[in-house]
Amino acid sequence: MDTELRCWRCGASLAALSLPLGRTEECAACRSPLHVCRLCRFFDCSRPKQCREDDAEEVREKERPNFCDYFKPHAGAFDAQRASAEQAAMDAAAALFGPKQG
């Protein structure tokens, strides 16, 4: 298992960043925010509030920066299979409706 911290969205290495991650930190490769539930070691889709930390306040938007005091970055947060499925869905939508307009 990879122990290097990687972006939860694109898998780019975050080794150049110092810990703890600030609330405004972004991935240099994809510009995704990093102080988010999806990068946290307590994130768990199968749990209530999608969090294993019972005392944490609920964060509704798991991919947006937040102020959670329990945030701890997790080296295994990047899921290549999920990223691949997400890209396939985006490609299928673009084929149906045309490319995403900026």
N, CA, C and O atoms as CSV, one atom per row, in Angstrom:
chain,resi,resn,atom,element,x,y,z
A,1,MET,N,N,0.842,-1.179,0.000
A,1,MET,CA,C,0.000,0.000,0.000
A,1,MET,C,C,0.888,1.244,0.000
A,1,MET,O,O,1.893,1.301,0.709
A,2,ASP,N,N,0.510,2.226,-0.794
A,2,ASP,CA,C,1.258,3.473,-0.914
A,2,ASP,C,C,1.060,4.319,0.339
A,2,ASP,O,O,-0.075,4.563,0.750
A,3,THR,N,N,2.155,4.767,0.946
A,3,THR,CA,C,2.055,5.595,2.152
A,3,THR,C,C,2.279,7.072,1.838
A,3,THR,O,O,2.221,7.909,2.739
A,4,GLU,N,N,2.535,7.404,0.568
A,4,GLU,CA,C,2.724,8.798,0.176
A,4,GLU,C,C,1.368,9.488,0.069
A,4,GLU,O,O,0.425,8.937,-0.499
A,5,LEU,N,N,1.279,10.685,0.611
A,5,LEU,CA,C,0.035,11.449,0.538
A,5,LEU,C,C,-0.194,11.903,-0.890
A,5,LEU,O,O,0.682,12.501,-1.515
A,6,ARG,N,N,-1.393,11.607,-1.402
A,6,ARG,CA,C,-1.766,11.943,-2.777
A,6,ARG,C,C,-3.099,12.670,-2.787
A,6,ARG,O,O,-3.919,12.508,-1.884
A,7,CYS,N,N,-3.302,13.473,-3.821
A,7,CYS,CA,C,-4.561,14.194,-3.991
A,7,CYS,C,C,-5.710,13.204,-4.086
A,7,CYS,O,O,-5.606,12.196,-4.785
A,8,TRP,N,N,-6.797,13.480,-3.391
A,8,TRP,CA,C,-7.966,12.596,-3.396
A,8,TRP,C,C,-8.631,12.554,-4.770
A,8,TRP,O,O,-9.291,11.565,-5.088
A,9,ARG,N,N,-8.480,13.592,-5.595
A,9,ARG,CA,C,-9.154,13.640,-6.887
A,9,ARG,C,C,-8.296,13.094,-8.026
A,9,ARG,O,O,-8.763,12.249,-8.789
A,10,CYS,N,N,-7.042,13.563,-8.157
A,10,CYS,CA,C,-6.243,13.187,-9.330
A,10,CYS,C,C,-5.094,12.230,-9.020
A,10,CYS,O,O,-4.513,11.656,-9.941
A,11,GLY,N,N,-4.755,12.047,-7.753
A,11,GLY,CA,C,-3.687,11.127,-7.377
A,11,GLY,C,C,-2.296,11.723,-7.424
A,11,GLY,O,O,-1.318,11.006,-7.217
A,12,ALA,N,N,-2.180,13.024,-7.693
A,12,ALA,CA,C,-0.861,13.672,-7.730
A,12,ALA,C,C,-0.230,13.657,-6.335
A,12,ALA,O,O,-0.929,13.730,-5.325
A,13,SER,N,N,1.077,13.561,-6.298
A,13,SER,CA,C,1.791,13.555,-5.031
A,13,SER,C,C,1.655,14.898,-4.322
A,13,SER,O,O,1.703,15.955,-4.951
A,14,LEU,N,N,1.484,14.838,-3.005
A,14,LEU,CA,C,1.401,16.034,-2.180
A,14,LEU,C,C,2.617,16.131,-1.266
A,14,LEU,O,O,2.586,16.838,-0.258
A,15,ALA,N,N,3.686,15.421,-1.617
A,15,ALA,CA,C,4.886,15.364,-0.780
A,15,ALA,C,C,5.527,16.732,-0.576
A,15,ALA,O,O,6.191,16.951,0.437
A,16,ALA,N,N,5.341,17.657,-1.516
A,16,ALA,CA,C,5.953,18.981,-1.406
A,16,ALA,C,C,5.256,19.857,-0.365
A,16,ALA,O,O,5.815,20.868,0.060
A,17,LEU,N,N,4.059,19.487,0.046
A,17,LEU,CA,C,3.310,20.280,1.026
A,17,LEU,C,C,3.703,19.886,2.438
A,17,LEU,O,O,4.038,18.730,2.701
A,18,SER,N,N,3.662,20.842,3.334
A,18,SER,CA,C,3.957,20.540,4.732
A,18,SER,C,C,2.652,20.338,5.494
A,18,SER,O,O,1.626,20.940,5.177
A,19,LEU,N,N,2.717,19.480,6.501
A,19,LEU,CA,C,1.545,19.194,7.328
A,19,LEU,C,C,1.622,20.032,8.592
A,19,LEU,O,O,2.728,20.333,9.042
A,20,PRO,N,N,0.523,20.417,9.177
A,20,PRO,CA,C,-0.843,20.106,8.766
A,20,PRO,C,C,-1.256,20.946,7.568
A,20,PRO,O,O,-0.782,22.067,7.381
A,21,LEU,N,N,-2.149,20.385,6.762
A,21,LEU,CA,C,-2.657,21.097,5.594
A,21,LEU,C,C,-3.565,22.238,6.048
A,21,LEU,O,O,-4.415,22.060,6.920
A,22,GLY,N,N,-3.378,23.386,5.458
A,22,GLY,CA,C,-4.237,24.521,5.753
A,22,GLY,C,C,-5.574,24.393,5.040
A,22,GLY,O,O,-5.704,23.629,4.083
A,23,ARG,N,N,-6.554,25.133,5.500
A,23,ARG,CA,C,-7.896,25.059,4.924
A,23,ARG,C,C,-7.924,25.474,3.457
A,23,ARG,O,O,-8.787,25.013,2.710
A,24,THR,N,N,-7.009,26.323,3.032
A,24,THR,CA,C,-7.014,26.823,1.657
A,24,THR,C,C,-6.040,26.101,0.733
A,24,THR,O,O,-5.894,26.491,-0.426
A,25,GLU,N,N,-5.368,25.056,1.221
A,25,GLU,CA,C,-4.407,24.315,0.391
A,25,GLU,C,C,-5.124,23.677,-0.798
A,25,GLU,O,O,-6.247,23.187,-0.679
A,26,GLU,N,N,-4.439,23.696,-1.958
A,26,GLU,CA,C,-4.969,23.087,-3.171
A,26,GLU,C,C,-3.924,22.172,-3.786
A,26,GLU,O,O,-2.724,22.341,-3.568
A,27,CYS,N,N,-4.388,21.213,-4.545
A,27,CYS,CA,C,-3.506,20.336,-5.307
A,27,CYS,C,C,-2.895,21.161,-6.440
A,27,CYS,O,O,-3.616,21.842,-7.170
A,28,ALA,N,N,-1.582,21.104,-6.589
A,28,ALA,CA,C,-0.908,21.855,-7.649
A,28,ALA,C,C,-1.290,21.328,-9.038
A,28,ALA,O,O,-1.270,22.085,-10.008
A,29,ALA,N,N,-1.631,20.061,-9.142
A,29,ALA,CA,C,-1.937,19.455,-10.433
A,29,ALA,C,C,-3.356,19.741,-10.916
A,29,ALA,O,O,-3.549,20.090,-12.081
A,30,CYS,N,N,-4.351,19.598,-10.044
A,30,CYS,CA,C,-5.745,19.733,-10.487
A,30,CYS,C,C,-6.499,20.871,-9.809
A,30,CYS,O,O,-7.664,21.116,-10.123
A,31,ARG,N,N,-5.849,21.564,-8.887
A,31,ARG,CA,C,-6.417,22.709,-8.169
A,31,ARG,C,C,-7.593,22.343,-7.272
A,31,ARG,O,O,-8.373,23.219,-6.898
A,32,SER,N,N,-7.736,21.088,-6.924
A,32,SER,CA,C,-8.799,20.659,-6.010
A,32,SER,C,C,-8.421,21.037,-4.585
A,32,SER,O,O,-7.248,20.966,-4.220
A,33,PRO,N,N,-9.398,21.438,-3.773
A,33,PRO,CA,C,-9.101,21.733,-2.370
A,33,PRO,C,C,-8.672,20.451,-1.651
A,33,PRO,O,O,-9.105,19.356,-2.009
A,34,LEU,N,N,-7.822,20.597,-0.640
A,34,LEU,CA,C,-7.283,19.425,0.052
A,34,LEU,C,C,-7.794,19.247,1.478
A,34,LEU,O,O,-7.797,18.124,1.982
A,35,HIS,N,N,-8.223,20.305,2.137
A,35,HIS,CA,C,-8.746,20.169,3.512
A,35,HIS,C,C,-10.228,19.807,3.391
A,35,HIS,O,O,-11.107,20.585,3.762
A,36,VAL,N,N,-10.481,18.608,2.865
A,36,VAL,CA,C,-11.838,18.138,2.580
A,36,VAL,C,C,-12.044,16.745,3.169
A,36,VAL,O,O,-11.085,16.013,3.414
A,37,CYS,N,N,-13.282,16.398,3.386
A,37,CYS,CA,C,-13.609,15.075,3.952
A,37,CYS,C,C,-13.041,13.938,3.113
A,37,CYS,O,O,-12.579,12.940,3.666
A,38,ARG,N,N,-13.063,14.067,1.798
A,38,ARG,CA,C,-12.612,12.986,0.926
A,38,ARG,C,C,-11.141,12.635,1.131
A,38,ARG,O,O,-10.731,11.529,0.779
A,39,LEU,N,N,-10.330,13.540,1.689
A,39,LEU,CA,C,-8.918,13.270,1.934
A,39,LEU,C,C,-8.669,12.859,3.386
A,39,LEU,O,O,-7.533,12.549,3.745
A,40,CYS,N,N,-9.682,12.851,4.209
A,40,CYS,CA,C,-9.530,12.594,5.635
A,40,CYS,C,C,-9.539,11.099,5.956
A,40,CYS,O,O,-10.246,10.320,5.317
A,41,ARG,N,N,-8.752,10.717,6.946
A,41,ARG,CA,C,-8.700,9.303,7.359
A,41,ARG,C,C,-10.011,8.835,7.980
A,41,ARG,O,O,-10.249,7.629,8.055
A,42,PHE,N,N,-10.866,9.749,8.425
A,42,PHE,CA,C,-12.141,9.381,9.032
A,42,PHE,C,C,-13.283,9.272,8.010
A,42,PHE,O,O,-14.380,8.845,8.368
A,43,PHE,N,N,-13.046,9.650,6.748
A,43,PHE,CA,C,-14.088,9.581,5.722
A,43,PHE,C,C,-14.447,8.127,5.449
A,43,PHE,O,O,-13.571,7.293,5.216
A,44,ASP,N,N,-15.737,7.833,5.480
A,44,ASP,CA,C,-16.219,6.465,5.264
A,44,ASP,C,C,-17.642,6.536,4.730
A,44,ASP,O,O,-18.566,6.900,5.457
A,45,CYS,N,N,-17.816,6.190,3.465
A,45,CYS,CA,C,-19.136,6.278,2.813
A,45,CYS,C,C,-20.198,5.432,3.496
A,45,CYS,O,O,-21.388,5.723,3.376
A,46,SER,N,N,-19.792,4.397,4.206
A,46,SER,CA,C,-20.764,3.471,4.797
A,46,SER,C,C,-21.259,3.908,6.171
A,46,SER,O,O,-22.143,3.261,6.733
A,47,ARG,N,N,-20.714,4.987,6.724
A,47,ARG,CA,C,-21.081,5.427,8.069
A,47,ARG,C,C,-22.064,6.592,8.028
A,47,ARG,O,O,-22.135,7.314,7.034
A,48,PRO,N,N,-22.824,6.774,9.111
A,48,PRO,CA,C,-23.680,7.952,9.196
A,48,PRO,C,C,-22.818,9.214,9.075
A,48,PRO,O,O,-21.718,9.268,9.626
A,49,LYS,N,N,-23.293,10.186,8.384
A,49,LYS,CA,C,-22.574,11.432,8.100
A,49,LYS,C,C,-21.300,11.184,7.297
A,49,LYS,O,O,-20.517,12.110,7.086
A,50,GLN,N,N,-21.081,9.953,6.848
A,50,GLN,CA,C,-19.899,9.516,6.098
A,50,GLN,C,C,-18.604,9.809,6.864
A,50,GLN,O,O,-17.583,10.153,6.269
A,51,CYS,N,N,-18.664,9.670,8.185
A,51,CYS,CA,C,-17.510,9.966,9.020
A,51,CYS,C,C,-17.424,8.969,10.171
A,51,CYS,O,O,-18.429,8.679,10.820
A,52,ARG,N,N,-16.226,8.443,10.424
A,52,ARG,CA,C,-16.022,7.510,11.532
A,52,ARG,C,C,-15.787,8.217,12.858
A,52,ARG,O,O,-15.750,7.565,13.901
A,53,GLU,N,N,-15.628,9.538,12.841
A,53,GLU,CA,C,-15.430,10.298,14.074
A,53,GLU,C,C,-16.804,10.754,14.572
A,53,GLU,O,O,-17.397,11.681,14.020
A,54,ASP,N,N,-17.298,10.096,15.614
A,54,ASP,CA,C,-18.654,10.356,16.110
A,54,ASP,C,C,-18.861,11.778,16.615
A,54,ASP,O,O,-19.972,12.301,16.537
A,55,ASP,N,N,-17.806,12.414,17.132
A,55,ASP,CA,C,-17.944,13.753,17.702
A,55,ASP,C,C,-17.843,14.875,16.670
A,55,ASP,O,O,-18.115,16.033,16.990
A,56,ALA,N,N,-17.461,14.551,15.452
A,56,ALA,CA,C,-17.306,15.583,14.420
A,56,ALA,C,C,-18.673,16.107,13.983
A,56,ALA,O,O,-19.640,15.354,13.874
A,57,GLU,N,N,-18.726,17.413,13.735
A,57,GLU,CA,C,-19.952,17.995,13.205
A,57,GLU,C,C,-20.128,17.532,11.770
A,57,GLU,O,O,-19.147,17.284,11.068
A,58,GLU,N,N,-21.374,17.414,11.332
A,58,GLU,CA,C,-21.633,16.955,9.975
A,58,GLU,C,C,-21.184,17.999,8.954
A,58,GLU,O,O,-21.478,19.187,9.084
A,59,VAL,N,N,-20.478,17.534,7.951
A,59,VAL,CA,C,-20.080,18.359,6.815
A,59,VAL,C,C,-20.853,17.813,5.620
A,59,VAL,O,O,-20.662,16.660,5.231
A,60,ARG,N,N,-21.705,18.612,5.050
A,60,ARG,CA,C,-22.564,18.129,3.958
A,60,ARG,C,C,-21.832,17.994,2.623
A,60,ARG,O,O,-22.085,17.050,1.875
A,61,GLU,N,N,-20.944,18.909,2.323
A,61,GLU,CA,C,-20.233,18.879,1.044
A,61,GLU,C,C,-18.837,18.308,1.262
A,61,GLU,O,O,-17.928,19.012,1.702
A,62,LYS,N,N,-18.678,17.038,0.952
A,62,LYS,CA,C,-17.452,16.289,1.273
A,62,LYS,C,C,-16.255,16.663,0.406
A,62,LYS,O,O,-15.130,16.273,0.716
A,63,GLU,N,N,-16.473,17.407,-0.668
A,63,GLU,CA,C,-15.390,17.788,-1.566
A,63,GLU,C,C,-15.087,19.282,-1.501
A,63,GLU,O,O,-14.387,19.810,-2.365
A,64,ARG,N,N,-15.606,19.965,-0.488
A,64,ARG,CA,C,-15.382,21.402,-0.295
A,64,ARG,C,C,-14.549,21.620,0.964
A,64,ARG,O,O,-14.648,20.840,1.911
A,65,PRO,N,N,-13.729,22.674,0.986
A,65,PRO,CA,C,-12.928,22.951,2.190
A,65,PRO,C,C,-13.821,23.137,3.411
A,65,PRO,O,O,-14.926,23.668,3.302
A,66,ASN,N,N,-13.342,22.698,4.573
A,66,ASN,CA,C,-14.140,22.822,5.790
A,66,ASN,C,C,-13.235,23.142,6.976
A,66,ASN,O,O,-12.012,23.194,6.848
A,67,PHE,N,N,-13.855,23.353,8.119
A,67,PHE,CA,C,-13.128,23.721,9.333
A,67,PHE,C,C,-13.091,22.588,10.359
A,67,PHE,O,O,-12.898,22.846,11.547
A,68,CYS,N,N,-13.268,21.357,9.928
A,68,CYS,CA,C,-13.321,20.232,10.857
A,68,CYS,C,C,-12.014,20.103,11.648
A,68,CYS,O,O,-10.928,20.047,11.073
A,69,ASP,N,N,-12.142,20.057,12.971
A,69,ASP,CA,C,-10.975,19.920,13.839
A,69,ASP,C,C,-10.413,18.503,13.844
A,69,ASP,O,O,-9.287,18.293,14.296
A,70,TYR,N,N,-11.170,17.533,13.352
A,70,TYR,CA,C,-10.729,16.132,13.350
A,70,TYR,C,C,-10.014,15.744,12.059
A,70,TYR,O,O,-9.571,14.604,11.925
A,71,PHE,N,N,-9.893,16.667,11.109
A,71,PHE,CA,C,-9.288,16.373,9.812
A,71,PHE,C,C,-7.858,15.855,9.956
A,71,PHE,O,O,-7.008,16.501,10.567
A,72,LYS,N,N,-7.613,14.683,9.384
A,72,LYS,CA,C,-6.281,14.081,9.321
A,72,LYS,C,C,-6.133,13.514,7.907
A,72,LYS,O,O,-6.889,12.615,7.538
A,73,PRO,N,N,-5.181,14.012,7.100
A,73,PRO,CA,C,-5.037,13.506,5.735
A,73,PRO,C,C,-4.703,12.013,5.713
A,73,PRO,O,O,-3.972,11.511,6.566
A,74,HIS,N,N,-5.243,11.339,4.743
A,74,HIS,CA,C,-5.101,9.884,4.625
A,74,HIS,C,C,-4.389,9.549,3.314
A,74,HIS,O,O,-4.854,9.934,2.241
A,75,ALA,N,N,-3.277,8.842,3.395
A,75,ALA,CA,C,-2.484,8.504,2.216
A,75,ALA,C,C,-3.258,7.642,1.222
A,75,ALA,O,O,-2.964,7.682,0.027
A,76,GLY,N,N,-4.217,6.879,1.671
A,76,GLY,CA,C,-4.975,6.004,0.780
A,76,GLY,C,C,-6.268,6.606,0.265
A,76,GLY,O,O,-7.147,5.874,-0.188
A,77,ALA,N,N,-6.402,7.914,0.324
A,77,ALA,CA,C,-7.659,8.563,-0.067
A,77,ALA,C,C,-7.907,8.511,-1.572
A,77,ALA,O,O,-9.059,8.482,-2.004
A,78,PHE,N,N,-6.837,8.500,-2.383
A,78,PHE,CA,C,-7.027,8.442,-3.832
A,78,PHE,C,C,-7.430,7.038,-4.233
A,78,PHE,O,O,-6.761,6.064,-3.887
A,79,ASP,N,N,-8.520,6.941,-4.961
A,79,ASP,CA,C,-9.048,5.662,-5.431
A,79,ASP,C,C,-9.034,5.693,-6.953
A,79,ASP,O,O,-9.910,6.297,-7.573
A,80,ALA,N,N,-8.048,5.048,-7.552
A,80,ALA,CA,C,-7.889,5.072,-9.009
A,80,ALA,C,C,-9.113,4.512,-9.719
A,80,ALA,O,O,-9.486,5.010,-10.781
A,81,GLN,N,N,-9.735,3.501,-9.162
A,81,GLN,CA,C,-10.922,2.903,-9.786
A,81,GLN,C,C,-12.082,3.893,-9.795
A,81,GLN,O,O,-12.797,4.006,-10.790
A,82,ARG,N,N,-12.269,4.613,-8.681
A,82,ARG,CA,C,-13.332,5.619,-8.621
A,82,ARG,C,C,-13.052,6.742,-9.606
A,82,ARG,O,O,-13.960,7.208,-10.294
A,83,ALA,N,N,-11.792,7.183,-9.678
A,83,ALA,CA,C,-11.412,8.253,-10.595
A,83,ALA,C,C,-11.645,7.838,-12.045
A,83,ALA,O,O,-12.099,8.639,-12.862
A,84,SER,N,N,-11.333,6.587,-12.358
A,84,SER,CA,C,-11.542,6.068,-13.703
A,84,SER,C,C,-13.031,6.021,-14.047
A,84,SER,O,O,-13.426,6.386,-15.154
A,85,ALA,N,N,-13.852,5.572,-13.104
A,85,ALA,CA,C,-15.297,5.517,-13.323
A,85,ALA,C,C,-15.877,6.923,-13.473
A,85,ALA,O,O,-16.770,7.148,-14.289
A,86,GLU,N,N,-15.367,7.864,-12.683
A,86,GLU,CA,C,-15.832,9.252,-12.773
A,86,GLU,C,C,-15.486,9.839,-14.140
A,86,GLU,O,O,-16.304,10.531,-14.746
A,87,GLN,N,N,-14.269,9.563,-14.627
A,87,GLN,CA,C,-13.864,10.067,-15.943
A,87,GLN,C,C,-14.694,9.423,-17.048
A,87,GLN,O,O,-15.055,10.094,-18.015
A,88,ALA,N,N,-14.999,8.148,-16.923
A,88,ALA,CA,C,-15.828,7.467,-17.919
A,88,ALA,C,C,-17.225,8.082,-17.964
A,88,ALA,O,O,-17.793,8.245,-19.044
A,89,ALA,N,N,-17.778,8.421,-16.815
A,89,ALA,CA,C,-19.097,9.063,-16.768
A,89,ALA,C,C,-19.046,10.446,-17.409
A,89,ALA,O,O,-19.965,10.831,-18.132
A,90,MET,N,N,-17.973,11.195,-17.147
A,90,MET,CA,C,-17.825,12.528,-17.759
A,90,MET,C,C,-17.694,12.408,-19.280
A,90,MET,O,O,-18.270,13.207,-20.018
A,91,ASP,N,N,-16.945,11.422,-19.743
A,91,ASP,CA,C,-16.775,11.206,-21.182
A,91,ASP,C,C,-18.108,10.831,-21.834
A,91,ASP,O,O,-18.420,11.300,-22.928
A,92,ALA,N,N,-18.891,9.988,-21.161
A,92,ALA,CA,C,-20.197,9.599,-21.695
A,92,ALA,C,C,-21.136,10.796,-21.754
A,92,ALA,O,O,-21.879,10.946,-22.724
A,93,ALA,N,N,-21.117,11.642,-20.741
A,93,ALA,CA,C,-21.960,12.845,-20.738
A,93,ALA,C,C,-21.535,13.795,-21.853
A,93,ALA,O,O,-22.383,14.388,-22.520
A,94,ALA,N,N,-20.237,13.942,-22.058
A,94,ALA,CA,C,-19.742,14.808,-23.124
A,94,ALA,C,C,-20.149,14.275,-24.496
A,94,ALA,O,O,-20.444,15.054,-25.402
A,95,ALA,N,N,-20.166,12.950,-24.651
A,95,ALA,CA,C,-20.583,12.353,-25.917
A,95,ALA,C,C,-22.059,12.615,-26.186
A,95,ALA,O,O,-22.453,12.808,-27.336
A,96,LEU,N,N,-22.876,12.625,-25.142
A,96,LEU,CA,C,-24.305,12.869,-25.294
A,96,LEU,C,C,-24.644,14.345,-25.464
A,96,LEU,O,O,-25.445,14.711,-26.324
A,97,PHE,N,N,-24.035,15.182,-24.643
A,97,PHE,CA,C,-24.439,16.580,-24.566
A,97,PHE,C,C,-23.400,17.560,-25.079
A,97,PHE,O,O,-23.642,18.767,-25.071
A,98,GLY,N,N,-22.258,17.078,-25.522
A,98,GLY,CA,C,-21.191,17.969,-25.956
A,98,GLY,C,C,-20.265,18.266,-24.790
A,98,GLY,O,O,-20.595,17.967,-23.643
A,99,PRO,N,N,-19.104,18.854,-25.074
A,99,PRO,CA,C,-18.146,19.134,-24.009
A,99,PRO,C,C,-18.684,20.149,-22.999
A,99,PRO,O,O,-19.511,20.999,-23.329
A,100,LYS,N,N,-18.205,20.043,-21.787
A,100,LYS,CA,C,-18.611,20.943,-20.725
A,100,LYS,C,C,-18.186,22.366,-21.060
A,100,LYS,O,O,-17.038,22.608,-21.432
A,101,GLN,N,N,-19.099,23.286,-20.930
A,101,GLN,CA,C,-18.807,24.697,-21.195
A,101,GLN,C,C,-18.266,25.341,-19.925
A,101,GLN,O,O,-18.847,25.176,-18.852
A,102,GLY,N,N,-17.169,26.066,-20.034
A,102,GLY,CA,C,-16.508,26.677,-18.886
A,102,GLY,C,C,-17.214,27.876,-18.431
A,102,GLY,O,O,-16.788,28.515,-17.468
